[in-house]
């Protein structure tokens, strides 16, 4: 019963509430103990097309396979959650920009390198990723860090998709997104 309350029923990943709690915990820990940590916000490219062209069962199979590939790419203590729809959030404790970008690129390559096998046939997917890493010189709370990752994800999409972008906290030119001041309550499909 607890597993069902804390995990996404389709992918088996932490659900949105749990992944956001993990982000809050890691942010508090980092503020107390120092060091840095990163987050990766990932969004499947053109996922609506998969559902429209191949059906929702194929879309479900794609989401399940993406969850497996992400879990295979992270360290045992990284936390992967389904943020909403085709978006995923990964909390990467004790990691700097290089380590978190390396993780994002491993995930991107694992998605790009081979198609997903579904009952509707093989479906080639790509993924766009936005990365944010804490910086002791620019303290951010969890929601502000999430906004930096969201802005970086938007830039990944805006620059052609299938790429990872590192967000820069405090960079007023970092967001080309209109009204990027607040993370929406429900993530919009990108």
Secondary structure by P-SEA (a helix, b strand, c coil): cccccccccccccccaaaaaaaaaaaaaaaaacccccbbbbbbbcaaaaaaaaccaaaaaaaaaaaaaaaaaaccccbbbbcccccbbbbbbccccaaaaaaaaaaaaaaaaabbbbccccbbbbbbbbbbbbbbccccccaaaaaaaaaaaaaaaaaacccbbbbbbcccccccccccccccccccccc
